Each structure stands twice: as C-alpha cells, then as structure tokens.
Amino acid sequence: MYVLILGTAHPYRGGLASFNERLARQFLSEGHNTEIFTFTLQYPRFLFPGKTQFTEAEAPSDLKITRLLNSINPFNWINVGQKIRRQKPDILIIKYWHPFMAPCFGTVAKVAARNKSTRVICIFDNVVPHEKSLIDRSFTRYFLNSINGGIVMSGSVFDDLKSFNTDFPVVFNPHPLYDNYGTPMRREDALKNLNLPADNSYMLFFGFIRAYKGLDLLLEAFAEKQLRNGKLKLIIAGEFYENDKMYRDIIVKNNMCDDVILFDRFIGENEVASFFSAADLIVQPYRSATQSGVTQIAYHFGKPMLVTNVGGLHEIVKDGECGYVVNPDPRSISTAIMDFFTNNRYDEFSAGVNREKSRFTWDKLTAALINVSRESAKQNKIK
C-alpha cells in the first residue's frame, strides 16, 4: 500500500513527531511505501508556549519527510490537498490533537479525498482538548466531517467522539510503546550521565509542564513528612509551558530545594534513556488525561508507574501489577509513593510492566489502521 502521514515530524520536536516517525518506520518495515508531509509552519510563534518548536537533531535518513503544510494559510491547505489527491495514497493518516488544527487538516482531507480512492483515517489523541474554548466543538466537527475512519487509544476519547454522533468506523487500539529512545541502561550509568548520586532513590516526572498534568499535586504529596527521609529525590524533567512560579513556591515553602532536582528544559531524544533508566518510579499525577506517551516510554524501559484515575490512564497501567492508579489528590499520591519505597515494590512491579509490554506493539496499530480503512471503503464512506 501507499501510506501518507500528514502531521508533525522532523524538524519539529516532541511526542507528536516521535509518534509519526515511529509509525512510518513500522509501515516501511511491513513493506508499505510510506512518507510524511509535515509543516512549514506548525504554530505561529505567539501561540507556542515553549522556547522552540524545533529539534537540533539531524534529519532521519531512513524516512522521506517533506515540509509542505502551513497551519494558518487556507490557500496552502488547498494546494497540499490537491497534491495528495494527485498522488492517490491508499491511506492518508492524520493524528488529531487540538481543534486549532481542524480547519487545516479538515480542508486538506476534503480536497485530497476527491480522488475517490484515498481513505482518510485519523488517530485521535484528543477529541476534546484539555484546555477548552468556545470554538472547540465547531472546529472539531468540521474536521470529523472530512474523515473516513478513526483510531482511538482510550475509552475516554471514544466517549468524547461518540458525543459528536459520527457514522464512520472507529477502532480502539492502545498507544504503542515508545521503543525509539534507545535501550535501557544500567542504573549506575544513567545516574552518572545525569550527575546524580547512586545512593538515593528517584521518582521521575517527565514531559512538558502544564496545569492539567498536576505537578503541583505531586509536589504537595512529596512534602508529606513520611516521604522526607533525605534519600528520596524527585526529578522533574521537562520544559515549563506556563509560569513556573507556583511550582517553585511550593518547593521553597516546604524546604524541598535539596530533594527536588529540576531539569527545566526540553529533554532531547538522546537523553530520554538516562532519565528513565535512572528512575525507580515514574509519576504522572494528572488532573485530566486521555492516554499518555510517558506511560509508553516507561513500558519500554520496564519502569513501574504511578498514575491518577483520570481519562484512559487506568486502562494502560494495571493497579497493583504495574504500579498504582490513585485519585488525583496529594494524600492518595503520597500514600502510594510511601508503599512503593517502604515495601520495595520495584522488582514486583517491574516484572508486571515487562509482562504487559506485548499489549502495546506497533504492528497492532498498523493492522488496526489498515482494517479501519478497509471497513470505511466497504461502507462507502469516502467523501
């Protein structure tokens, strides 16, 4: 088959780019002709909360990535759609994460599908964004009217999608594990890379920081007396996408400056293995969620997790086997952390994580994408 992925890829950085590039590699490994069309402009600078949208890494030599798409130029959307229409991919895959992209993606898809042969299949990160606005539903509906089928990676996203009364086929497939960040390292080597002492225990909060991710809940939990033994440290590795004052104030107020280790910057792909290999427990204290790429990195590195009972996180992390699923409040989080380190649960939960890995393979996702595209063709849903 000829598979075209439309969305974030090199030279853009982050989880979206990693996902699309890894998906392309899986299709290529299965013998499909695969390429990616990415952005010339993804976000206008004033809309992007981080320091830069771009990676400093070299372009991947094994992938065909072409920069074509401007997210705010309607004339560009039509031109890109016409190019795709002429090239006639069997499947056009779009990963949808925010209504801001709906006019762009929806217009490209509508134009491209006029060739009557291309099936437009969406992988939904979110249907309803974490930070909502009045235009969300109308923009998302426009996009939904342009596609032929969908993949959801959590039950909560499926429920959100059902609220739009769509009639295209939808398949559930969990987020595959991220196995593209290197192999697990010896803990001692990872800690040496991070310049951290080996005689401490470490929790890791990983990824960009916004209010919905609940870092403040984790900091308040870590301030509990029973956790302040001097040998337990919290690593925060990620760039602040909002004002960091609240978080730093919690750290100072609770005298945690020596116990909270901040790597407050974007973490490059070549550094990910060190952070996860150094950690004993990966903590995701989210207030809201759908699914998470962080859990899938943790699975790859065999690391126990603590997640909150929001969105689809409980579907991915088996409570009591791979870690903990707790309520999103400081007391519940601190109680689970105390249990993990007091009762030395690392080996038990790490074994559970490694048993569960087979649920999250990329070949299952490619099979689901092909199946839903065939189902959409049977239902004559090409628009």
C-alpha positions as CSV (number, residue, x, y, z in Angstrom):
1,M,0.0,0.0,0.0
2,Y,0.9,3.7,-0.3
3,V,0.6,5.3,3.1
4,L,0.9,9.1,3.6
5,I,1.1,10.5,7.1
6,L,0.2,14.2,7.4
7,G,1.4,15.9,10.6
8,T,4.3,16.7,12.9
9,A,7.7,15.3,12.0
10,H,11.4,16.5,11.8
11,P,12.5,19.2,12.1
12,Y,9.8,19.6,14.7
13,R,10.4,18.1,18.1
14,G,8.3,16.3,20.7
15,G,6.0,13.3,21.1
16,L,3.9,14.0,18.0
17,A,6.9,13.9,15.8
18,S,8.3,10.8,17.5
19,F,4.9,9.0,17.1
20,N,4.5,9.8,13.4
21,E,8.1,8.9,12.6
22,R,7.9,5.6,14.5
23,L,4.6,4.8,12.8
24,A,6.2,5.5,9.4
25,R,9.0,3.1,10.2
26,Q,6.6,0.4,11.1
27,F,4.7,0.7,7.8
28,L,8.1,0.7,6.0
29,S,9.2,-2.5,7.8
30,E,6.0,-4.2,6.6
31,G,6.7,-3.3,3.0
32,H,4.4,-0.4,2.5
33,N,5.5,2.7,0.5
34,T,5.3,5.4,3.2
35,E,6.2,9.1,3.5
36,I,5.4,12.0,5.8
37,F,4.1,15.5,4.8
38,T,4.9,17.9,7.7
39,F,4.7,21.6,8.4
40,T,6.5,24.6,7.1
41,L,4.7,26.4,9.9
42,Q,3.1,24.4,12.7
43,Y,2.2,27.1,15.2
44,P,2.7,30.9,14.9
45,R,5.3,31.8,17.4
46,F,2.9,33.8,19.7
47,L,0.7,30.7,20.1
48,F,3.6,28.3,21.1
49,P,4.3,28.3,24.9
50,G,7.7,26.7,24.7
51,K,11.1,28.1,23.8
52,T,11.3,26.5,20.3
53,Q,9.3,24.1,18.2
54,F,12.4,22.7,16.5
55,T,14.8,19.9,17.3
56,E,18.6,20.2,16.9
57,A,18.9,16.6,15.9
58,E,19.8,15.5,12.4
59,A,17.0,14.6,10.0
60,P,16.3,10.9,10.0
61,S,18.0,9.3,7.0
62,D,15.6,6.4,6.8
63,L,12.4,8.4,6.3
64,K,11.0,10.6,3.5
65,I,9.8,13.8,5.1
66,T,8.6,16.7,3.1
67,R,7.8,20.1,4.6
68,L,4.6,21.4,2.8
69,L,1.9,22.4,5.3
70,N,1.2,25.9,6.7
71,S,-1.4,25.6,9.5
72,I,-2.7,29.1,9.1
73,N,-2.8,29.6,5.3
74,P,-6.0,28.3,3.6
75,F,-4.5,28.6,0.1
76,N,-1.7,26.3,1.2
77,W,-4.3,23.8,2.6
78,I,-6.0,23.6,-0.8
79,N,-2.6,23.2,-2.6
80,V,-1.5,20.4,-0.3
81,G,-4.8,18.7,-0.6
82,Q,-4.6,18.8,-4.4
83,K,-1.1,17.4,-4.3
84,I,-2.2,14.5,-2.2
85,R,-5.3,14.0,-4.4
86,R,-3.0,13.6,-7.4
87,Q,-0.6,11.2,-5.6
88,K,-3.5,9.0,-4.6
89,P,-2.2,7.3,-1.4
90,D,-4.3,4.4,-0.3
91,I,-4.4,5.8,3.2
92,L,-4.0,9.3,4.5
93,I,-3.3,9.2,8.2
94,I,-3.8,12.3,10.4
95,K,-3.1,12.5,14.1
96,Y,-5.5,14.9,15.7
97,W,-4.7,16.5,19.0
98,H,-6.2,20.0,19.1
99,P,-9.1,22.0,17.4
100,F,-6.6,24.6,16.2
101,M,-5.5,22.1,13.6
102,A,-9.1,21.3,12.5
103,P,-9.5,23.8,9.7
104,C,-6.1,22.9,8.2
105,F,-6.4,19.2,8.5
106,G,-10.0,19.1,7.6
107,T,-9.6,21.1,4.4
108,V,-6.6,19.1,3.2
109,A,-8.5,15.9,3.8
110,K,-11.6,17.1,2.0
111,V,-9.6,18.1,-1.1
112,A,-7.4,15.0,-1.1
113,A,-10.4,12.6,-0.8
114,R,-12.0,13.9,-4.0
115,N,-9.9,11.4,-5.9
116,K,-12.4,8.8,-4.6
117,S,-9.6,6.3,-3.8
118,T,-7.8,7.7,-0.7
119,R,-9.2,6.8,2.7
120,V,-8.6,9.5,5.4
121,I,-8.0,7.8,8.8
122,C,-7.5,9.8,12.0
123,I,-5.6,8.7,15.1
124,F,-7.2,10.7,17.9
125,D,-5.0,11.9,20.7
126,N,-7.9,14.0,21.9
127,V,-11.4,14.9,20.7
128,V,-12.0,17.5,23.4
129,P,-8.8,19.3,24.4
130,H,-7.5,19.6,28.0
131,E,-7.8,23.4,27.9
132,K,-11.2,24.1,26.4
133,S,-12.6,27.1,24.5
134,L,-15.9,28.0,22.8
135,I,-14.8,27.1,19.3
136,D,-13.6,23.6,20.1
137,R,-16.7,21.6,19.1
138,S,-17.5,23.5,15.9
139,F,-13.9,23.2,14.7
140,T,-13.7,19.5,15.6
141,R,-17.0,18.8,13.9
142,Y,-15.6,20.4,10.7
143,F,-12.6,18.0,10.9
144,L,-14.7,15.0,11.7
145,N,-16.8,15.6,8.6
146,S,-13.7,15.2,6.4
147,I,-12.5,11.8,7.5
148,N,-13.5,8.2,6.8
149,G,-12.5,6.3,9.9
150,G,-10.8,6.7,13.2
151,I,-8.5,5.0,15.8
152,V,-9.0,5.9,19.5
153,M,-6.4,5.0,22.1
154,S,-8.5,5.2,25.2
155,G,-12.1,4.8,26.3
156,S,-12.4,8.4,27.3
157,V,-11.6,9.6,23.8
158,F,-14.1,7.1,22.4
159,D,-16.8,8.5,24.7
160,D,-15.9,12.1,23.6
161,L,-16.1,11.0,19.9
162,K,-19.5,9.4,20.4
163,S,-20.9,12.7,21.6
164,F,-20.5,14.0,18.0
165,N,-22.7,11.3,16.6
166,T,-20.3,10.3,13.9
167,D,-21.1,7.5,11.5
168,F,-17.6,6.4,10.3
169,P,-16.0,3.2,11.6
170,V,-13.9,3.5,14.8
171,V,-11.4,1.0,16.2
172,F,-9.8,1.0,19.7
173,N,-6.1,0.4,19.8
174,P,-3.9,1.4,22.8
175,H,-1.0,3.8,22.3
176,P,2.1,1.6,21.3
177,L,5.1,1.8,23.5
178,Y,7.9,4.2,22.5
179,D,10.8,1.9,21.7
180,N,12.7,4.6,19.7
181,Y,14.5,6.3,22.6
182,G,17.3,3.8,23.0
183,T,17.7,0.7,25.1
184,P,17.5,0.5,28.9
185,M,20.8,1.4,30.6
186,R,22.4,0.3,33.8
187,R,21.1,2.5,36.6
188,E,24.7,3.5,37.6
189,D,25.5,4.6,34.1
190,A,22.3,6.6,33.8
191,L,22.8,8.4,37.1
192,K,26.4,9.2,36.1
193,N,25.1,10.7,32.9
194,L,22.8,12.9,34.9
195,N,25.4,13.7,37.5
196,L,23.3,12.3,40.3
197,P,24.5,10.2,43.3
198,A,23.7,6.4,43.2
199,D,22.8,6.1,46.9
200,N,19.4,7.8,46.6
201,S,16.0,6.6,45.3
202,Y,14.4,8.6,42.5
203,M,10.9,9.4,41.2
204,L,10.6,11.0,37.8
205,F,8.0,13.5,36.5
206,F,8.7,13.7,32.8
207,G,7.4,15.9,30.0
208,F,6.3,19.5,29.4
209,I,4.5,21.1,32.3
210,R,1.0,22.5,32.2
211,A,-1.7,22.8,34.8
212,Y,-3.6,19.7,33.8
213,K,-0.6,17.5,34.4
214,G,-0.8,18.1,38.2
215,L,2.8,18.7,39.1
216,D,1.6,20.8,42.0
217,L,-0.3,17.8,43.4
218,L,2.9,15.7,43.2
219,L,4.9,18.4,45.0
220,E,2.3,18.7,47.7
221,A,2.4,14.9,48.1
222,F,6.2,14.9,48.3
223,A,6.0,17.5,51.1
224,E,4.4,14.9,53.4
225,K,6.6,14.2,56.4
226,Q,6.8,10.4,55.9
227,L,8.5,10.9,52.5
228,R,11.1,13.4,53.7
229,N,13.9,11.0,54.6
230,G,16.6,12.7,52.7
231,K,17.2,9.7,50.4
232,L,14.2,10.0,48.2
233,K,14.5,12.6,45.4
234,L,12.1,13.8,42.8
235,I,13.4,14.5,39.3
236,I,11.3,17.0,37.2
237,A,12.5,16.7,33.6
238,G,10.7,19.0,31.2
239,E,10.0,22.4,29.9
240,F,7.5,24.7,31.6
241,Y,4.7,25.6,29.2
242,E,3.3,28.1,31.8
243,N,4.6,30.3,34.6
244,D,6.8,28.2,36.9
245,K,6.4,30.5,40.0
246,M,3.6,28.4,41.6
247,Y,5.7,25.2,41.5
248,R,8.9,26.9,42.7
249,D,7.0,28.5,45.6
250,I,5.7,25.0,46.7
251,I,9.3,23.7,46.7
252,V,10.7,26.6,48.7
253,K,7.7,26.7,51.1
254,N,8.2,23.1,52.0
255,N,12.1,23.2,52.2
256,M,12.4,20.8,49.3
257,C,15.2,22.5,47.4
258,D,17.7,19.8,48.1
259,D,15.2,17.0,47.3
260,V,13.7,18.2,44.1
261,I,16.0,18.1,41.1
262,L,14.9,20.4,38.2
263,F,15.9,19.8,34.6
264,D,13.6,22.6,33.4
265,R,14.2,22.4,29.7
266,F,13.2,20.3,26.7
267,I,14.7,16.8,27.0
268,G,16.2,15.6,23.8
269,E,15.6,12.1,22.4
270,N,19.2,11.1,23.2
271,E,18.7,11.9,26.9
272,V,15.4,10.0,27.5
273,A,17.1,6.7,28.2
274,S,19.2,8.2,31.0
275,F,16.2,9.8,32.8
276,F,14.0,6.6,32.7
277,S,16.9,4.2,33.4
278,A,17.8,6.3,36.5
279,A,14.3,6.4,37.9
280,D,12.7,3.9,40.3
281,L,9.1,5.1,39.8
282,I,7.5,7.2,37.0
283,V,4.8,9.5,38.5
284,Q,2.0,11.0,36.4
285,P,-0.3,13.0,38.8
286,Y,-2.6,14.2,36.0
287,R,-5.8,16.1,36.7
288,S,-7.1,15.1,33.2
289,A,-5.8,12.8,30.5
290,T,-6.7,10.7,27.6
291,Q,-3.7,8.5,27.1
292,S,0.0,9.3,27.6
293,G,3.2,8.8,25.7
294,V,5.0,8.9,29.0
295,T,3.5,5.6,30.2
296,Q,4.6,4.1,26.9
297,I,8.1,5.2,27.4
298,A,8.0,3.7,30.9
299,Y,6.8,0.4,29.5
300,H,9.7,0.3,27.1
301,F,12.2,0.9,29.9
302,G,10.4,-1.6,32.3
303,K,9.6,1.1,34.9
304,P,6.8,1.0,37.5
305,M,4.3,3.8,37.3
306,L,2.0,5.8,39.5
307,V,-0.9,7.4,37.5
308,T,-4.1,9.0,38.5
309,N,-7.5,7.6,37.8
310,V,-8.4,10.1,35.0
311,G,-9.1,9.5,31.3
312,G,-7.6,6.3,30.0
313,L,-4.6,6.0,32.2
314,H,-6.2,3.2,34.3
315,E,-6.7,1.2,31.1
316,I,-2.9,1.3,30.4
317,V,-1.4,0.8,33.9
318,K,-2.8,-2.2,35.9
319,D,-3.2,-1.2,39.5
320,G,-1.2,-3.4,41.8
321,E,0.6,-5.1,38.9
322,C,2.5,-2.4,37.0
323,G,2.2,0.3,39.7
324,Y,-0.6,2.4,41.1
325,V,-3.8,4.0,40.0
326,V,-4.8,6.6,42.6
327,N,-7.1,9.6,43.0
328,P,-5.7,12.9,41.8
329,D,-5.0,14.4,45.3
330,P,-1.8,14.8,47.3
331,R,-2.8,12.3,50.1
332,S,-3.5,9.4,47.7
333,I,-0.3,10.1,45.7
334,S,1.9,10.3,48.9
335,T,0.3,7.1,50.3
336,A,1.2,5.1,47.1
337,I,4.7,6.5,47.0
338,M,5.3,5.5,50.6
339,D,4.0,2.0,49.9
340,F,6.3,1.6,46.9
341,F,9.5,2.6,48.6
342,T,8.8,1.2,52.1
343,N,7.8,-2.2,50.8
344,N,10.4,-2.3,48.0
345,R,7.9,-2.9,45.2
346,Y,10.3,-2.2,42.3
347,D,11.1,-5.8,41.3
348,E,7.4,-6.9,41.6
349,F,6.0,-4.0,39.5
350,S,8.8,-4.0,37.0
351,A,8.1,-7.7,36.3
352,G,4.4,-6.7,35.8
353,V,5.4,-4.0,33.4
354,N,7.5,-6.3,31.3
355,R,4.7,-8.9,31.2
356,E,2.3,-6.3,29.8
357,K,4.6,-4.9,27.1
358,S,3.2,-7.2,24.4
359,R,-0.2,-5.3,24.5
360,F,1.5,-2.3,23.0
361,T,3.2,-3.2,19.8
362,W,3.3,-1.0,16.6
363,D,2.2,-3.8,14.3
364,K,-1.1,-3.9,16.1
365,L,-1.6,-0.2,15.3
366,T,-0.8,-0.6,11.6
367,A,-3.1,-3.6,11.4
368,A,-5.9,-1.5,13.0
369,L,-5.3,1.4,10.6
370,I,-5.5,-0.9,7.6
371,N,-8.6,-2.7,8.9
372,V,-10.5,0.5,9.6
373,S,-9.6,1.9,6.2
374,R,-10.9,-1.3,4.5
375,E,-14.1,-1.1,6.6
376,S,-14.6,2.5,5.6
377,A,-14.3,1.6,1.9
378,K,-16.9,-1.2,2.4
379,Q,-19.3,1.3,3.9
380,N,-18.7,3.7,1.0
381,K,-17.7,6.5,3.4
382,I,-15.2,8.1,1.0
383,K,-16.4,11.7,0.7
